[in-house]
């Protein structure tokens, strides 16, 4: 009787080992790939830019990007955004300024810096390095990719031009790291 139990135990052990080997997969670690979502553009083609500093137009505001979206029934927030900008200056005096504004409701917008402005007793003067001044050094088109944090639900860029005329085209590209 004892030998029969040992034989059954041995057979069970062998089948158990074979099953573990057949179905065992090694544990490996993989980086989470990023997902890119539908971009928000100023125009479908880069050949349809927004012209600044012509006929009194000195400022343009980008379409707001909603950092909170859904994929089916799953809701998630983007991790970061990329802002791709092309500027075509009409002369080397064209100076483009880009600053970001953030909002939680898409109605009230907040700049990414705090300055006291016209006060003679300046108490707060914090300038954020995410405000960009871009001087056209040629009359050709140049391109920049800017990384923008996704700190609130909505983000937009405000483009202002000084000096000579220029044309801009932009595209927001939201990024989400997959879990």
C-alpha positions as CSV (number, residue, x, y, z in Angstrom):
1,X,0.0,0.0,0.0
2,X,2.8,2.4,0.9
3,X,4.5,1.8,-2.5
4,X,1.3,2.5,-4.3
5,X,1.0,5.8,-2.5
6,X,4.6,6.7,-3.3
7,X,4.0,5.8,-7.0
8,X,0.9,8.0,-7.1
9,X,2.7,10.8,-5.4
10,X,5.7,10.5,-7.8
11,X,3.4,10.5,-10.8
12,X,1.5,13.5,-9.5
13,X,4.8,15.3,-8.8
14,X,6.1,14.6,-12.4
15,X,2.8,15.8,-13.9
16,X,3.0,18.9,-11.7
17,X,6.5,19.7,-12.8
18,X,5.7,19.2,-16.5
19,X,2.6,21.4,-16.1
20,X,4.7,24.2,-14.4
21,X,7.4,24.0,-17.1
22,X,4.8,24.0,-19.9
23,X,2.8,27.0,-18.7
24,X,5.5,29.0,-16.9
25,X,6.5,32.3,-18.4
26,X,9.5,34.2,-17.2
27,X,8.8,37.5,-15.5
28,X,10.2,40.3,-17.6
29,X,9.9,44.0,-17.2
30,X,9.0,46.2,-20.1
31,X,8.9,50.0,-20.3
32,X,5.4,51.5,-20.6
33,X,5.0,52.7,-24.2
34,X,3.5,56.2,-24.7
35,X,0.3,56.7,-26.6
36,X,-0.3,59.7,-28.8
37,X,-3.8,61.1,-29.3
38,X,-5.6,63.3,-31.8
39,X,-3.7,66.5,-32.1
40,X,-5.3,70.0,-31.9
41,X,-4.1,72.2,-34.8
42,X,-4.3,75.8,-35.9
43,X,-5.0,74.6,-39.4
44,X,-5.0,71.3,-41.2
45,X,-1.9,72.1,-43.3
46,X,1.2,74.0,-42.3
47,X,0.7,76.0,-45.5
48,X,-2.4,77.7,-43.8
49,X,-0.7,79.7,-41.0
50,X,-2.1,82.4,-38.8
51,X,-0.7,85.8,-39.7
52,X,0.3,88.1,-36.9
53,X,1.1,91.8,-37.0
54,X,-0.8,92.4,-40.2
55,X,-3.7,94.8,-40.3
56,X,-3.4,95.3,-36.5
57,X,-3.4,91.7,-35.5
58,X,-0.7,91.3,-32.9
59,X,-2.0,88.3,-30.8
60,X,-3.4,84.9,-31.4
61,X,-4.6,82.3,-28.8
62,X,-4.4,78.6,-29.5
63,X,-7.4,76.4,-29.3
64,X,-7.5,75.0,-25.7
65,X,-6.4,71.4,-25.2
66,X,-8.5,69.3,-22.8
67,X,-6.0,67.2,-20.8
68,X,-8.8,64.9,-19.6
69,X,-10.3,62.5,-22.1
70,X,-11.8,59.1,-22.4
71,X,-11.1,55.9,-24.4
72,X,-14.3,54.0,-24.3
73,X,-15.5,53.9,-20.7
74,X,-12.0,54.7,-19.3
75,X,-11.3,58.3,-18.3
76,X,-7.7,59.5,-17.9
77,X,-5.5,62.6,-18.0
78,X,-2.6,63.2,-20.3
79,X,0.9,63.1,-18.7
80,X,2.4,65.8,-20.8
81,X,1.9,67.8,-24.0
82,X,4.1,68.8,-26.9
83,X,3.5,72.1,-28.7
84,X,4.9,72.1,-32.2
85,X,5.2,75.6,-33.7
86,X,6.4,76.8,-37.1
87,X,7.1,80.5,-37.5
88,X,7.7,82.2,-40.8
89,X,9.1,85.7,-40.2
90,X,9.0,88.4,-42.8
91,X,12.2,89.9,-41.6
92,X,14.9,89.3,-38.9
93,X,13.0,91.8,-36.7
94,X,10.1,89.5,-36.1
95,X,9.9,88.5,-32.4
96,X,7.4,85.9,-31.4
97,X,6.5,85.5,-27.7
98,X,4.8,82.3,-26.5
99,X,3.2,82.0,-23.1
100,X,1.0,79.3,-21.6
101,X,-2.3,79.7,-19.8
102,X,-3.9,77.1,-17.6
103,X,-7.5,76.5,-16.6
104,X,-9.6,74.1,-14.6
105,X,-12.9,75.0,-16.3
106,X,-12.0,76.3,-19.7
107,X,-13.4,79.8,-18.7
108,X,-10.9,81.3,-16.2
109,X,-7.4,81.3,-17.5
110,X,-4.2,81.7,-15.5
111,X,-0.7,82.7,-16.8
112,X,2.3,80.6,-15.9
113,X,4.1,83.5,-14.2
114,X,3.3,86.2,-11.6
115,X,4.5,89.7,-12.2
116,X,3.6,92.9,-10.4
117,X,3.4,94.9,-13.6
118,X,3.0,98.7,-13.1
119,X,3.4,98.8,-9.3
120,X,6.2,100.9,-8.0
121,X,6.5,98.8,-4.9
122,X,7.1,95.4,-6.5
123,X,6.4,92.7,-4.0
124,X,6.1,89.6,-6.3
125,X,8.1,89.2,-9.5
126,X,8.3,85.5,-10.4
127,X,9.0,84.8,-14.1
128,X,8.6,81.2,-15.3
129,X,11.1,80.0,-17.9
130,X,8.3,78.5,-20.0
131,X,7.6,81.9,-21.6
132,X,9.5,81.9,-24.8
133,X,10.8,84.8,-27.0
134,X,11.7,83.6,-30.5
135,X,13.5,86.0,-32.7
136,X,13.4,85.2,-36.4
137,X,17.0,85.2,-37.6
138,X,16.1,84.6,-41.2
139,X,13.0,85.2,-43.4
140,X,12.5,81.4,-43.8
141,X,10.3,79.1,-41.8
142,X,11.7,77.6,-38.6
143,X,10.3,75.0,-36.3
144,X,10.3,74.3,-32.6
145,X,9.0,71.6,-30.3
146,X,8.1,72.7,-26.8
147,X,7.3,70.5,-23.9
148,X,4.3,71.7,-21.9
149,X,3.2,70.3,-18.5
150,X,-0.3,69.0,-18.0
151,X,-0.9,70.6,-14.6
152,X,-4.6,71.5,-15.1
153,X,-7.4,70.2,-17.2
154,X,-7.1,72.8,-20.0
155,X,-4.0,74.4,-21.4
156,X,-3.6,77.0,-24.2
157,X,-0.8,79.1,-25.7
158,X,-0.9,82.8,-26.4
159,X,1.2,84.0,-29.3
160,X,2.1,87.7,-29.5
161,X,4.2,89.3,-32.2
162,X,6.3,92.4,-32.1
163,X,8.6,94.0,-34.6
164,X,7.9,92.7,-38.1
165,X,5.1,90.5,-39.5
166,X,5.2,86.8,-39.0
167,X,3.0,83.8,-39.6
168,X,2.6,80.9,-37.2
169,X,1.2,77.4,-37.4
170,X,0.9,75.2,-34.2
171,X,-0.2,71.7,-33.2
172,X,-0.8,70.3,-29.7
173,X,0.2,66.7,-29.3
174,X,-1.0,65.1,-26.1
175,X,0.9,62.2,-24.6
176,X,-0.2,59.5,-22.2
177,X,2.1,56.8,-20.7
178,X,0.3,53.5,-20.8
179,X,0.0,51.7,-17.4
